[in-house]
Amino acid sequence: MKKIKVSLESVREEIESFYDYKKWHFLTLNGLALADNRMEVQWIFSKYEALDEVVVYYAEIEYTDIIPSIADMIPSAIISQREIVDMFGVKVDGSEKGLYLDEDSIQRPLSGCAI
């Protein structure tokens, strides 16, 4: 696995220059709660026809930061983006809340933060 640290400001440019839909499969946008009210956001790709070639772009962010969308480049990313919004309570450009959680559900269940 190759892990590449990016800033929120550069992540779209980095992914756009890397991503070739004929070579790479976008797996998911993942989140990991960190200490001090921060989280790590991960854009995970696997190479077609390779058993173990995975590339992860990641950024460490505050919960108040706005994550840029990649759905215009990779339309299937919208599902992962909406899941991150529900599970961590962060904002992703153009991604609404309410994909998985009902109104009476525990909000931000994976954030590790008090509501």
Rosetta silent file (secondary structure, phi, psi, omega in degrees, C-alpha in Angstrom):
SEQUENCE: MKKIKVSLESVREEIESFYDYKKWHFLTLNGLALADNRMEVQWIFSKYEALDEVVVYYAEIEYTDIIPSIADMIPSAIISQREIVDMFGVKVDGSEKGLYLDEDSIQRPLSGCAI
SCORE:     score description
SCORE:     0.000 S_00000001
   1 L     0.000  135.854  176.226    0.000    0.000    0.000 S_00000001
   2 E  -109.630  126.563 -178.117    1.201    3.457   -0.891 S_00000001
   3 E  -116.356  125.844 -174.383   -0.041    6.284    1.330 S_00000001
   4 E  -122.459  118.871  179.222    0.236    9.887    0.110 S_00000001
   5 E   -80.749  133.803  179.013   -0.437   12.862    2.372 S_00000001
   6 L  -134.517  165.052  172.095   -2.241   15.779    0.717 S_00000001
   7 L   -96.298  159.990  176.382   -3.878   19.001    1.803 S_00000001
   8 L   -61.117  -32.209 -179.916   -7.572   19.644    1.271 S_00000001
   9 L   -68.410  -28.011 -175.467   -6.577   22.422   -1.109 S_00000001
  10 L  -107.439   -5.112 -171.839   -4.560   20.067   -3.330 S_00000001
  11 H   -62.203  -41.625  179.474   -6.460   16.772   -3.093 S_00000001
  12 H   -61.630  -45.908  179.264   -8.597   17.299   -6.210 S_00000001
  13 H   -62.157  -43.313  179.865   -5.563   18.218   -8.301 S_00000001
  14 H   -62.516  -47.443 -178.974   -3.581   15.262   -6.949 S_00000001
  15 H   -67.761  -40.362  179.404   -6.357   12.751   -7.612 S_00000001
  16 H   -61.031  -39.201  179.809   -7.125   14.205  -11.036 S_00000001
  17 H   -74.922  -24.244 -179.298   -3.494   13.824  -12.140 S_00000001
  18 H   -87.291  -41.924 -164.929   -3.318   10.265  -10.729 S_00000001
  19 L   -75.275  125.929  171.733   -6.686    8.769  -11.605 S_00000001
  20 L  -129.627  111.932 -173.990   -7.165    6.777  -14.804 S_00000001
  21 L   -61.201  -17.429  178.026  -10.494    4.938  -14.797 S_00000001
  22 L   -82.724  -17.451 -177.479   -9.002    2.236  -17.027 S_00000001
  23 L  -111.926  -31.291 -171.269   -6.283    1.445  -14.472 S_00000001
  24 E  -122.485  141.294  175.581   -7.666    2.361  -11.050 S_00000001
  25 E  -107.428  125.505  174.484  -10.830    1.518   -9.140 S_00000001
  26 E   -77.216  117.488 -179.361  -12.055    4.028   -6.575 S_00000001
  27 E   -83.331  -55.850 -175.821  -12.874    1.933   -3.514 S_00000001
  28 E  -170.921  165.727  166.268  -14.115    4.458   -0.985 S_00000001
  29 E  -105.015  121.181 -173.089  -13.710    7.682    0.922 S_00000001
  30 E  -118.993  156.269  176.263  -12.912    6.641    4.474 S_00000001
  31 E  -128.463  150.625  178.925  -12.583    8.470    7.754 S_00000001
  32 E  -138.487  118.931  178.523  -10.562    7.804   10.878 S_00000001
  33 E   -69.088  133.038  177.834  -11.144    9.700   14.125 S_00000001
  34 E  -114.479  174.506  176.119   -7.918   11.118   15.572 S_00000001
  35 L   -70.364  167.096  174.352   -7.116   12.779   18.888 S_00000001
  36 L    60.626   37.324  174.954   -7.713   16.477   19.514 S_00000001
  37 L    58.111   40.523  178.500  -11.011   16.678   17.591 S_00000001
  38 E  -124.958  166.579  175.006   -9.364   15.881   14.255 S_00000001
  39 E  -144.948  159.391  173.886   -9.855   13.179   11.657 S_00000001
  40 E  -106.059  126.596  175.867   -8.008   11.579    8.790 S_00000001
  41 E  -103.193  133.092 -175.557   -9.870   11.462    5.487 S_00000001
  42 E  -126.453  127.945  172.228   -8.720    8.764    3.049 S_00000001
  43 E  -103.123  114.000 -168.584   -9.447    8.425   -0.682 S_00000001
  44 E  -112.182  130.842 -179.186   -8.656    4.771   -1.444 S_00000001
  45 E  -127.548  145.309  171.376   -7.927    3.281   -4.878 S_00000001
  46 E  -123.907  148.274 -178.429   -6.960   -0.228   -6.017 S_00000001
  47 E   -84.846  132.302  174.079   -5.363   -1.099   -9.306 S_00000001
  48 L   -60.927  147.421  176.607   -7.293   -3.318  -11.684 S_00000001
  49 L    63.483   17.916  175.180   -5.584   -6.622  -12.426 S_00000001
  50 L  -130.614  131.628 -175.722   -3.363   -6.285   -9.353 S_00000001
  51 L   -75.005  -30.350 -171.192   -4.058   -8.211   -6.171 S_00000001
  52 L  -137.791   24.306  179.046   -2.362   -5.919   -3.709 S_00000001
  53 L   -98.505  106.748 -177.305   -1.678   -2.534   -5.307 S_00000001
  54 E  -126.720  137.084  175.849   -3.532    0.082   -3.277 S_00000001
  55 E  -122.139  130.188 -179.933   -3.002    3.845   -3.192 S_00000001
  56 E  -121.084  118.467  169.051   -4.420    5.968   -0.378 S_00000001
  57 E   -92.279  135.624 -178.597   -4.512    9.748   -0.537 S_00000001
  58 E  -142.466  152.759  176.835   -5.120   11.195    2.911 S_00000001
  59 E  -138.471  139.548  173.628   -5.527   14.507    4.687 S_00000001
  60 E   -94.375  126.181 -172.704   -5.690   15.300    8.380 S_00000001
  61 E  -133.473  166.241  168.339   -8.502   17.755    9.007 S_00000001
  62 E   -87.286  153.440  178.282  -10.574   19.515   11.642 S_00000001
  63 L   -64.098  -17.418  179.753  -14.226   18.476   11.846 S_00000001
  64 L   -88.945   -9.836  178.406  -15.138   22.005   10.775 S_00000001
  65 L   -68.564  154.935  176.014  -13.174   21.814    7.500 S_00000001
  66 E  -104.828  123.483 -178.597  -15.040   21.309    4.235 S_00000001
  67 E   -84.410  130.042  178.594  -13.893   18.315    2.210 S_00000001
  68 L   -71.271  146.500  178.339  -13.825   18.896   -1.545 S_00000001
  69 L   -81.684  145.663  170.836  -15.953   16.598   -3.693 S_00000001
  70 L  -115.605   10.129 -175.368  -14.453   14.324   -6.341 S_00000001
  71 L   -63.518  -25.497  176.936  -17.871   13.155   -7.592 S_00000001
  72 L   -71.360  -27.421  176.618  -17.540   15.159  -10.819 S_00000001
  73 L   -87.823  -38.371 -176.562  -14.389   13.121  -11.644 S_00000001
  74 L  -132.939   90.922 -173.683  -15.592    9.834  -10.133 S_00000001
  75 L   -54.516  -33.804 -179.340  -19.418    9.778   -9.949 S_00000001
  76 L   -66.683  -14.065  179.770  -19.542    6.737   -7.645 S_00000001
  77 H   -65.444  -19.150 -177.558  -17.720    8.784   -4.974 S_00000001
  78 H   -59.372  -35.902 -179.574  -21.012   10.487   -4.077 S_00000001
  79 H   -65.333  -48.313  178.671  -22.086    7.469   -2.005 S_00000001
  80 H   -63.729  -37.694  179.346  -18.881    7.456    0.070 S_00000001
  81 H   -63.442  -44.833  179.608  -19.025   11.216    0.449 S_00000001
  82 H   -66.861  -33.700  177.496  -22.572   11.100    1.812 S_00000001
  83 H   -64.602  -42.717  178.217  -21.618    8.261    4.151 S_00000001
  84 H   -60.447  -40.959  178.103  -18.758   10.369    5.597 S_00000001
  85 H   -59.151  -47.899 -179.996  -21.213   13.222    6.175 S_00000001
  86 H   -66.099  -48.934 -170.612  -23.548   10.928    8.126 S_00000001
  87 H   -76.150  -31.152 -176.421  -20.963    8.959   10.060 S_00000001
  88 H  -114.438  -11.708  179.368  -18.552   11.781   10.990 S_00000001
  89 L    71.961   22.689  177.607  -20.695   14.906   10.782 S_00000001
  90 L   -94.424  170.574  176.497  -18.289   16.687    8.441 S_00000001
  91 E  -104.933  135.688  173.413  -19.174   18.682    5.347 S_00000001
  92 E  -124.762  128.578 -178.960  -18.327   17.504    1.846 S_00000001
  93 L   -47.283  125.210  174.493  -19.018   19.864   -1.055 S_00000001
  94 L    72.405   10.277 -178.098  -22.324   18.923   -2.673 S_00000001
  95 E  -115.975  120.477 -176.688  -23.011   15.939   -0.408 S_00000001
  96 L   -87.121  157.848  173.467  -26.116   15.941    1.717 S_00000001
  97 L   -79.280  154.664  172.352  -26.729   14.341    5.083 S_00000001
  98 L   106.896   17.381  178.262  -29.263   11.545    5.428 S_00000001
  99 L   -71.503  -47.198 -175.611  -28.008    8.670    3.299 S_00000001
 100 L  -113.098  -32.022 -171.896  -27.937    6.094    6.111 S_00000001
 101 L   -94.190  133.491  171.568  -29.104    7.737    9.312 S_00000001
 102 L   -76.684  164.300  179.810  -32.704    8.427   10.240 S_00000001
 103 L   -57.435  -33.385 -177.789  -33.518   11.655   12.073 S_00000001
 104 L   -92.210    7.528  177.468  -33.759    9.787   15.398 S_00000001
 105 L   -75.837  160.337  170.921  -30.439    7.944   14.935 S_00000001
 106 L   -62.016  127.097 -178.415  -27.309    8.738   16.917 S_00000001
 107 L   -88.228  143.365  178.568  -25.703   11.542   14.959 S_00000001
 108 L    56.512   48.061 -173.273  -21.986   11.435   14.005 S_00000001
 109 L   -61.637  -22.654 -177.607  -21.518    7.914   15.444 S_00000001
 110 L  -104.094    4.680 -173.969  -17.915    7.557   14.244 S_00000001
 111 L   -76.391  -26.602 -175.651  -16.610   11.013   15.068 S_00000001
 112 L    72.256   11.036 -177.405  -15.505   10.320   18.621 S_00000001
 113 L  -113.035  149.123  173.422  -16.721   13.847   19.419 S_00000001
 114 L   -69.572  146.139 -179.993  -19.447   15.037   21.723 S_00000001
 115 L   -86.123    0.000    0.000  -22.458   16.405   19.906 S_00000001
